[in-house]
């Protein structure tokens, strides 16, 4: 399978971005190839197209499976293992958010919870704990919001995103209705 210049540029870019996202270049390129191929590919096709060894492809596929970004499929009449990413871009986004949360956010929240249960031994510890409490609150608020957003349909999320700063105007209008025209409920 030969890549077109456009496809090659996409695959190379994902390889470069992979290291910034916490995966190596090979994993990024394998994912990009699977994503744009439009059909399941076997390890041999992936290795041949990207000029990767079979072992590098195998390691990359295992990493992508651990992230739940590719799944194993079998094609009728072919004994080889084929791989494909989720078909819906919103499913990919949800999986990435869930995996990032599991791998990065949950351990941080656990550490913060433990640290906030300790009794501060000094003023410096009290200041540090106050800052950690702020961070914990923000992360909890953000993850709670993300949980709510993930329950929405993709169409609703798109509409919400398209609102952008208009959301602020809606909230201001809602406050005016709630508080009878007074600004923010202040007397």
Backbone as a ProteinNet text record, in pm:
[ID]
protein_1_A
[PRIMARY]
XXXXXXXXXXXXXXXXXXXXXXXXXXXXXXXXXXXXXXXXXXXXXXXXXXXXXXXXXXXXXXXXXXXXXXXXXXXXXXXXXXXXXXXXXXXXXXXXXXXXXXXXXXXXXXXXXXXXXXXXXXXXXXXXXXXXXXXXXXXXXXXXXXXXXXXXXXXXXXXXXXXXXXXXXXXXXXXXXXXXXXXXXXX
[TERTIARY]
85.4	0	89.9	72.1	149.3	66.4	131.5	63.9	72	-36.2	-33.5	44.1	90.2	160.3	76.9	-52.6	-140.1	-144.2	-165.1	-170.9	-36.7	72	204.6	228.6	186.7	202.5	124.4	3.2	-79.9	-13.8	31.7	95.2	222.2	304.6	427.7	396.9	296.8	258.4	213.5	131.1	85.8	202.5	301.4	421.4	493.1	508.2	573.5	492.3	360.8	275.7	267.5	288.1	279.4	363	486.6	573.4	517.6	449.2	388.5	264.5	204.2	83.8	114.4	241.7	278	292.7	296.9	325	441.8	503.8	618.4	574.6	670.6	645.7	581.5	629.3	576.3	428	390.3	249.9	164.2	211.6	137.8	118	221.5	210.8	119.2	127.2	39.1	-106.3	-133.7	-271.4	-319.2	-236.2	-274.2	-304.8	-221.7	-244.5	-377.3	-401.8	-527.4	-647.1	-632.2	-742.3	-780.9	-681.7	-714.1	-733.8	-700.4	-707.2	-849.3	-945	-1083.5	-1116.8	-1021.1	-1045.2	-948.8	-984.6	-893.2	-764	-652.1	-522.4	-459.5	-384.8	-310.4	-170.8	-102.7	29.5	126.7	120.9	211.7	189.4	62.8	32.2	81	62.7	107.1	258.7	328.1	474.5	529.6	469.6	514.9	492.6	376	343	431.7	457.8	534.4	682.7	722.7	861.5	904.3	815	843.4	861	942.4	958.7	830.8	815	696.9	687.4	801.8	799.4	757.5	804.4	762.2	612.8	561.1	417.4	341.4	388	321.1	318	429.5	436.6	343.8	345.2	258.9	111.3	73.7	-65.6	-107.3	-21.2	-53.3	-75.9	8	-8.2	-141.6	-175.4	-302.8	-422.7	-408.7	-515.1	-529.8	-417.5	-423.4	-495.5	-480.3	-550.6	-694	-732	-863.3	-886.3	-776.8	-785.9	-787.1	-758.7	-775.9	-833.3	-904	-956.8	-921.6	-915.3	-886.7	-1014.1	-1002.5	-1115.6	-1065.9	-1157.8	-1125.2	-1210.7	-1147.2	-1217.5	-1250	-1366.4	-1405.3	-1301.4	-1264	-1172.3	-1026.1	-993	-854.3	-822.4	-714.8	-680.7	-597.9	-553.9	-470.6	-554	-485.1	-547.7	-543	-656.3	-665.4	-702.1	-670.6	-693.6	-759.9	-848.4	-914.3	-944.4	-947.6	-984.6	-1136.4	-1187.9	-1332.9	-1368.5	-1484.5	-1523.2	-1569.8	-1632.3	-1688.8	-1585.9	-1558.3	-1458.6	-1497.4	-1627.7	-1671.6	-1640.9	-1650.4	-1611.8	-1462.6	-1383.6	-1238.6	-1212.4	-1279.7	-1263.4	-1299.9	-1411.6	-1454.1	-1352.2	-1304.4	-1204.5	-1079.1	-1033.2	-913.6	-935.5	-1051.6	-1081	-1084	-1148.1	-1155.9	-1017.8	-936.5	-802.8	-712.8	-719.4	-641	-681.3	-809.3	-857.7	-805.4	-817.5	-773.5	-623.5	-546.1	-400.6	-338.2	-401.6	-338.8	-416.6	-545.6	-623	-654.2	-700.4	-735.8	-618.4	-497.1	-384.3	-354.6	-370.1	-347.2	-452.7	-578.9	-684.2	-660.8	-618.3	-589.8	-480.1	-373.1	-263.4	-309.8	-389.2	-438.7	-530.1	-618.5	-708	-626.6	-525	-439.4	-368.4	-315	-241.6	-333.9	-458.9	-553.1	-602.2	-587.1	-625.3	-518.2	-396.4	-287.3	-302.4	-252.9	-251.8	-123.7	-136	-15.1	74.8	206.1	303.9	360.9	338.4	399	312.9	348.1	277.8	298.3	418.8	447.8	358.5	339.5	250.7	105.8	65	-71.5	-93.9	4.7	-4.1	-8.9	78.3	80.3	-53.3	-107.6	-234.4	-349.4	-346.7	-448.5	-444.1	-324.8	-309	-356.2	-322.3	-366.3	-518.5	-581.4	-727.5	-789	-730.6	-777.6	-765.6	-649.3	-627.5	-727.1	-745.9	-839.4	-979.9	-1021.7	-1154.6	-1172.6	-1071.8	-1079.6	-1083.4	-999.8	-998.8	-1131.2	-1185	-1315	-1425.7	-1425.4	-1525.6	-1514.5	-1392	-1368.4	-1407.4	-1368.8	-1402.8	-1552.8	-1617.2	-1763.1	-1830.6	-1780	-1833.6	-1811	-1690.1	-1660.8	-1751.7	-1780.6	-1873.3	-2009.5	-2056.4	-2185.4	-2180.7	-2074.9	-2061.3	-2055.5	-1987.3	-1975.9	-2109.5	-2204	-2336.7	-2423.6	-2381.3	-2457.7	-2433.9	-2528.7	-2511	-2406.3	-2339.2	-2243.4	-2307.6	-2431.2	-2498.6	-2514.8	-2548.9	-2564.8	-2430.2	-2325.3	-2192	-2148.5	-2174.7	-2139.6	-2213.7	-2342.8	-2420	-2365.1	-2330	-2273	-2140.2	-2056.9	-1927.3	-1945.2	-2042.2	-2065.3	-2117.4	-2177.3	-2223.7	-2106.6	-1996.7	-1878.6	-1910.7	-1868.3	-1887	-2033.7	-2117.9	-2260.4	-2319.9	-2256.8	-2303.2	-2306	-2207.5	-2202.6	-2326	-2366.6	-2485.1	-2610.1	-2617.5	-2731.5	-2733.9	-2618.3	-2611.3	-2648.6	-2601.7	-2637	-2786.6	-2845.3	-2989.7	-3064.5	-3018.3	-3080.7	-3072.4	-2960.1	-2946	-3045.2	-3063.5	-3158.7	-3299.9	-3335.7	-3467.7	-3481.4	-3377.7	-3379.1	-3389.2	-3315.8	-3308.7	-3393.9	-3486.9	-3580.5	-3516.4	-3414.4	-3351.5	-3238.8	-3222.6	-3111.2	-2984	-2874.6	-2745.1	-2692.4	-2700.3	-2641.8	-2706.6	-2824	-2895.8	-2855.2	-2764.3	-2724.3	-2828.3	-2854.6	-2955.3	-2898.6
-117.5	0	123.7	207.6	331.5	447.8	534	652.2	766.4	839.5	961.1	1066.6	1171.5	1277.5	1334.8	1349.9	1401.2	1305	1176.9	1076.1	1065.5	1070.4	1062	1179.8	1296.6	1415	1398.6	1345.6	1321.9	1219.4	1109.7	1003.4	1054.9	1127.4	1181.8	1282.2	1363.8	1461	1390.5	1287.2	1213.5	1146.8	1103.3	1047.8	1151.7	1271.1	1379.6	1418.1	1422.9	1462.2	1354	1230.2	1119.7	1141.8	1187.9	1208.4	1317.6	1413.7	1519.6	1470	1363.1	1307.3	1190.1	1156.6	1049.1	912.3	905.1	778.4	802.4	695.6	716.6	740.8	779	813.8	698.4	578.1	461.4	442.4	452.9	436.1	543.5	667.6	775.4	750.4	702.3	677	559	454.7	339.2	382.6	457.8	503.4	588.5	681.4	769.1	688.2	589.4	505.4	431	370.1	297.6	391.9	511.2	607	649.6	676.1	727.5	618.3	493.1	387.6	356.4	371.4	342.7	195.5	111.5	-33.1	-93.4	-209.3	-276	-316.2	-307	-346.6	-452.4	-542.4	-641.5	-585.9	-650.6	-603.8	-596.4	-693.5	-692.2	-569.3	-534.1	-415.5	-288	-282.8	-165.5	-153.5	-264.3	-263.6	-229.4	-286.5	-258.8	-112.4	-58.8	78.6	179.6	153.1	249.1	214.7	103.1	55.3	32.3	-32.8	-70.4	-221	-264.5	-408.6	-466.6	-594.8	-664.6	-647.1	-652.8	-639.1	-497.7	-395.2	-257.7	-239.1	-299.6	-292.1	-361.4	-479	-553.1	-475.6	-415.1	-334.8	-213.5	-148.3	-31.9	-66.9	-179.3	-224	-253.8	-319.2	-350	-221.1	-120.8	7.4	71.7	69.1	126.9	49.5	-81.2	-160.3	-125.8	-103.2	-64.6	68.6	155.7	285.4	271.6	151.9	125	206.8	234.8	313.4	227.2	99.3	6.2	-123.6	-192.3	-322	-425.4	-547.7	-662.1	-701.1	-722.3	-771.3	-885	-970.7	-1080.1	-1065	-1087.1	-1078.4	-1218.9	-1235.9	-1369	-1424.8	-1549.2	-1616.5	-1580.1	-1501.9	-1460.8	-1489.8	-1564.7	-1603.8	-1498.5	-1396.6	-1294.3	-1205.8	-1142.4	-1043.7	-907.7	-841.2	-707.3	-610.7	-485.1	-384.1	-262.1	-201.6	-79.1	7.7	139	229.9	238.7	298.3	324.6	408.7	385.1	454	597.8	622	753.2	838.8	956.9	1046.4	1084.4	1089.8	1120.6	1005.2	882.1	767.4	773.9	812.8	826.7	933.2	1045.2	1153.6	1106	1036.2	985.9	888.3	797.8	701.1	773.3	869.2	944.9	1017.2	1077.9	1148	1050	935.8	836.1	782.9	754.1	700.9	805.6	929.5	1037.4	1053.5	1048.6	1061	947.6	826	709.2	711.2	751.5	746.1	868.2	984.1	1108.2	1179.6	1193.9	1275.2	1199.2	1074.5	998.3	981.1	947.8	939.4	1073.4	1182.4	1314.7	1345.3	1315.1	1336.3	1251.4	1127.7	1040.6	1099.4	1145.4	1205.1	1328.9	1413.5	1535	1502	1403.4	1363.3	1319.3	1235.5	1188.7	1305.9	1395.9	1510.3	1601.6	1614.1	1701.4	1640.3	1510.8	1445.1	1460.4	1491.1	1506.2	1635.7	1632.3	1753.9	1829.3	1957.5	2033	2051.5	2031.9	2042.9	2182.8	2264.2	2397.8	2493.7	2620.4	2720.5	2693.2	2650.7	2618.2	2504	2401.8	2291.4	2339.1	2431.6	2484.1	2559.6	2639.6	2713	2614.1	2513.6	2412.5	2338.9	2304.6	2233.1	2321	2450.4	2541.5	2544.9	2549.8	2550.4	2416.7	2307.3	2175.6	2164.9	2223.6	2222.6	2295.7	2409.3	2483.1	2397.5	2333.4	2248.1	2132.7	2068.8	1956.6	2001.5	2118	2168.9	2193.4	2252.2	2279.2	2149.2	2054.2	1926.6	1854	1853	1788	1856.5	1989.6	2064.1	2032	2031.6	2005	1862.9	1765.7	1626.4	1603	1668.5	1658.2	1714.2	1827.9	1887.9	1796.1	1739.6	1648.4	1525.9	1475.2	1362.1	1398.6	1518.5	1563.9	1577	1635.8	1655.4	1520.3	1423.2	1292.3	1220.4	1256.7	1195.3	1256.6	1370.5	1437.2	1368.7	1383.1	1330.6	1416	1359.6	1439.8	1564.9	1553.8	1668.6	1781.7	1745.7	1846	1908.4	1827.6	1879.7	1978	1943.5	2033.8	2166.2	2159.3	2282.5	2364.9	2297.7	2365.8	2432.6	2361.2	2416.7	2535.7	2526.5	2635.7	2761.4	2744.8	2861.3	2948	2884.9	2959	3060.3	3182.6	3290.1	3330.4	3285.6	3316.4	3254.1	3151.3	3088.6	3191.6	3279.6	3382.9	3472.4	3508.1	3591.9	3519.1	3389	3309.9	3308.2	3289.5	3288.1	3424.4	3531.3	3665.7	3689.1	3644	3658.5	3576.8	3456.4	3371.2	3437.5	3500.2	3571.4	3686.3	3759.1	3870.6	3820.1	3707.5	3649.6	3603.2	3539.3	3482.5	3590.4	3699.1	3802.4	3925.4	3909.2	4017.3	4143	4125.7	4241.2	4300.4	4258.1	4308.7	4239.8	4305.7	4253	4150.7	4022.7	3915.7	3897.1	3954.6	3932	4026.5	4120.5	4213.9	4322.5	4366.7	4469.6	4608.1
0	0	0	-96.7	-104.9	-52.9	23.5	75.9	-25	-38.8	-119.1	-40.4	-105.3	-31.1	84.9	62.4	168	286	256.8	363.1	435.4	360.7	421.7	516.7	476.3	561	691.6	682.6	800.6	892.6	836.9	915.2	983.4	909.8	968.7	1079.7	1058	1161.1	1289	1276	1393.9	1464.6	1388.7	1450.8	1535.2	1480.5	1554.9	1677.4	1663	1774.2	1881	1842.8	1937.3	2061.7	2044.6	2160.6	2251.4	2196.7	2279.2	2351.7	2299.4	2359.9	2452.5	2466.7	2558.4	2495	2362.9	2293.8	2199	2155.2	2066.1	1921	1840.4	1701	1624.2	1647	1576.9	1605.2	1731.1	1769.9	1703.1	1703.3	1638.5	1490.2	1423.6	1279.8	1249.4	1330.6	1309.1	1323.7	1429.4	1449.9	1332.9	1289.9	1178.8	1053.2	1024.2	906.4	917.7	1032.8	1051.6	1041.2	1095.5	1095.6	953.8	869.8	736.1	632	666.7	565.2	521.6	612.3	575.4	572.2	607.6	611.8	713.6	767.5	860.1	788.5	859.4	804.9	892.9	831.2	908.6	938.9	1031.9	1074.5	956.8	866.2	751.1	662.9	639.2	558.3	627.1	757.1	833.3	825.1	851.4	847.6	710.9	607.9	470.8	432.7	466	429.9	502	630.1	709.9	720.3	660	666	811.4	889.6	1028	1034.5	1128.8	1149.5	1208	1190	1242.7	1394.6	1463.6	1609.7	1650.7	1579.6	1610.3	1587.9	1482.4	1456	1568.9	1608.4	1715.6	1846.4	1882.1	2004.6	1993.7	1877.4	1856.6	1864.2	1804.6	1808.5	1952.5	2028.1	2168.3	2248.5	2224.1	2291.6	2253.2	2125.7	2080.9	2135.9	2149.6	2210.3	2358.2	2426.5	2567.4	2584.9	2486.8	2488.4	2437.7	2390.4	2331.1	2204.1	2132.2	2008.7	1883	1896.9	1785.9	1841.4	1755.3	1796.2	1690.5	1735.2	1650	1576.3	1445.1	1366	1276.8	1240.6	1147.9	1023.3	911	783	734.5	675	626.3	527.8	548.5	458	478.3	579.7	605.7	751.6	774.1	910.9	983.2	912.2	975.3	1068.1	1162.3	1249.6	1180.8	1179	1123.1	1235.5	1213.7	1317.3	1255.9	1336.1	1292.5	1413.5	1392.2	1501.3	1510.1	1617.6	1618.6	1496.4	1442	1319	1343.6	1457.8	1487.9	1561.4	1510.4	1569.7	1712.7	1741.9	1878.8	1973.5	1925.3	2007.8	2039.3	1940.2	1961.5	2066.5	2056.2	2152.7	2293.5	2305.4	2437.2	2495.2	2412.9	2460.2	2507	2428.4	2469.1	2601.2	2618.5	2743.6	2860.6	2841.4	2948.7	2985.5	2884.4	2910.4	2974.8	2928.9	2991	3137.3	3160.7	3298.4	3385	3334.4	3410.7	3436.6	3338.5	3347.5	3415.3	3402.7	3448.5	3558	3541	3634	3762.4	3752.2	3872	3968.4	3919.4	4014.2	4082.2	4009.3	4067.9	4173.9	4144.5	4243.6	4367.9	4349.8	4464.7	4551.7	4487.9	4563.5	4638.4	4571.8	4636.2	4754.4	4737	4847.5	4968.7	4943	5052.5	5119.4	5041	5096.2	5176.1	5134.5	5205.1	5336.2	5351.8	5477	5585.4	5544.9	5641.3	5719	5839.6	5921.7	5889.5	5850.5	5816.4	5939.3	5920.4	6029.4	6042.3	5940.5	5943.4	5862.2	5870.6	5790.7	5641.6	5606.4	5465.7	5417.9	5503.2	5467.2	5454.2	5542	5536.1	5404.3	5364.9	5237.8	5121.3	5126.5	5019.6	5013.3	5129.1	5133	5080.5	5113.2	5061	4908.4	4853.8	4706.8	4647.7	4715.8	4668.9	4672.4	4775.1	4785.8	4666.1	4629.3	4511.5	4386.1	4370.6	4252.8	4252.5	4366.5	4377.6	4338.1	4389.1	4356.3	4207.3	4145.6	4001.7	3921.1	3956.9	3883.3	3901.3	4022.6	4046.6	3965.9	3966.5	3889.9	3740.8	3690.5	3548.4	3510.1	3591.7	3558.1	3569.5	3664.9	3674.7	3550.5	3503.6	3381.6	3262.4	3253.4	3142.5	3145.9	3265.8	3277.7	3219.1	3250.9	3198.7	3046.5	2994.9	2850.1	2778.2	2837.6	2772.7	2764.7	2846.8	2841	2730	2678.2	2572.8	2438	2350	2214.9	2142.4	2044.1	1966.9	1906.5	1861.8	1801.8	1904.6	2027.9	2132.9	2168.1	2174.3	2204.1	2095.4	1971.8	1860.9	1876.7	1905.1	1923.2	2039.1	2147.5	2263.2	2227.3	2154.3	2114	2020.6	1932.3	1838.1	1907.1	2024	2098.2	2144.2	2181.7	2223.9	2331.3	2311.6	2408.9	2423.7	2331.9	2343.2	2469.5	2522.5	2645.8	2758.4	2762.1	2864.9	2856.9	2737.1	2719.8	2767.8	2740.9	2786.9	2939.8	3002.2	3148.7	3207	3144.1	3191.1	3179.3	3069.8	3050.7	3156.1	3182.4	3283.9	3421.2	3453.1	3580.8	3589.6	3480.2	3480.5	3506.1	3444.7	3468.3	3612.8	3663.5	3797.4	3902.9	3883.2	3984.2	3949.1	3859.4	3827.1	3771.6	3689.3	3626.8	3707.4	3833.9	3913.6	3868.9	3875.7	3830.8	3929.7	3891.4	3971.6	4106.2	4126.8	4250.2	4361.9	4334.8	4439.1	4453.5	4576.9	4603.2	4583.2
[MASK]
+++++++++++++++++++++++++++++++++++++++++++++++++++++++++++++++++++++++++++++++++++++++++++++++++++++++++++++++++++++++++++++++++++++++++++++++++++++++++++++++++++++++++++++++++++++++++++

